[in-house]
Structure formats: C-alpha cells, structure tokens
Amino acid sequence: MIARDSTRALVALALIASVSFLLPYRTRACGPFFTDAIFVYTKHPDFPLESFAAGKLGVLRPSYARSYLVAAYRNLSGNSLSNAEAKGIKSLWDDRLNFGWELHDEEWIKAWVEARKKVPGVTGPPEIKAFRNREKPHEYESYLNCQQDAFDNAVATLNNRIKQFGADSPGVKSWVAAQDLVFANCSEGKHIPDYCAPIVFIRSPPPISTPEVLTRPGNSLIQ
C-alpha cells in the first residue's frame, strides 16, 4: 500500500513538473520585423549609385540628400564629375548608407577639454557626449546633437580670447562656464543658468614704450 502511494505521488509530481514547462514564460523581445516594399527612394537615387554619379540621373527628387543634389547640379550644369570625383563621392555614399563611417567624436571632445585646461581656476568639465537619445517612446534611438564644428569653434574662440584678454580674465572664465552649459545639453537635459551675469572682458593696455611716455601731453621731459 505504501509503495503504491509513493508511486502515485511520484507520478503526480512528474505531471506537475511537465505542466510547469508548458506554461509560457514572460520574455522581453524585439520585433517582429517585417520586410517593407520600397518602390521609390526619397533620400537617395536608385541603385547603382555609380550610374547616378556618371550622369544618369533619372527623375530627381528635391528630398534627396544634399550630396546627391550637388552631383546632379554638376552634371546638369555641364561640369560633370571627373572619374576621381565620382569615385570619391560614391565612397562617401557607401559609407553613409552602410553606416561604416566613424565620427571620432571623442577626439572633438578631448580637444575642447584640453583647451579649457589653459584657463586656471575653472572647475572640472562636465561629462560631454555628442549623441543624444530621443524622447519616449523612441528612447532607444540616438542622434548626433553636437557637431564637430561646435567643438572646433569653441576651441578657436577660447584660444582667441585667451590671446586677447589673458587666461586669468574673469570674462574668459565666465565664458568657459557658459560654454560648459552648452555642451552639457548635448546628451541630456536643458541646462540653463539660474542667473546669467554679463560677461565682461577686461583687456590690459599694451605696454608703452619710453619715447611715447616722454612725448605724451602732460608728461614732463626727464632731463
């Protein structure tokens, strides 16, 4: 009797275990992804792109990316692309369509961080990221929010103001703090200063040579 009960218990446990494996589990999955039929491209011409670069333009659309419109303008104006130019622009199109191009945005940010080190007394730079995520429900998508020109212009402007007013100038330090807020907005948030004080640049007068001092009105000559 005991053996029969034990057998029934084991069979019941086996049935319970097998049923538990049949129950669906909660999973997080992406998709489904379906293949879309594309009849007309809106951002670039039809393939092969070599034909477009060679002057076989087909029906132009104003929504094409600027590089394609430039190539079309060259061909329509009678100044068609040379073989080297066509090969070069085709390489550019391939990189963009295949996402094979690298931005090297870390180098842009590093150049700015190194430039601001010339200004003594400023706090450490905030974390800067050139890309920004979209808002919900598309937060998994990102885009380049701060371009290379933004960092290049910031470095050039800082160097120019240091040369003109000096690295210790209060105006230069205030400008660096304001630029930090600009770059803090690259990846997230809306960083706006609570109070925006006017940036005053004080330029030291150039040194006066001795002959100029002696000949200025009101200066007595030193015998």
Secondary structure, 3 states (H helix, E strand, C coil): CHHHHHHHHHHHHHHHHHHHHHCCCCCCCCCCCCCCCCCCCCCCCCCCHHHHHCCCCCCCCCCCCHHHHHHHHHHHCCCCCCHHHHHHHHHHHHHHHCCCCCCCHHHHHHHHHHHHCCCCCCCCCCCCCCEEECCCCCCCCEEECCCHHHHHHHHHHHHHHHHHHCCCCHHHHHHHHHHHHHHHCCCCCCCCCCCCCCCCCCCCCCCCCHHHHHHCCCCCCCC
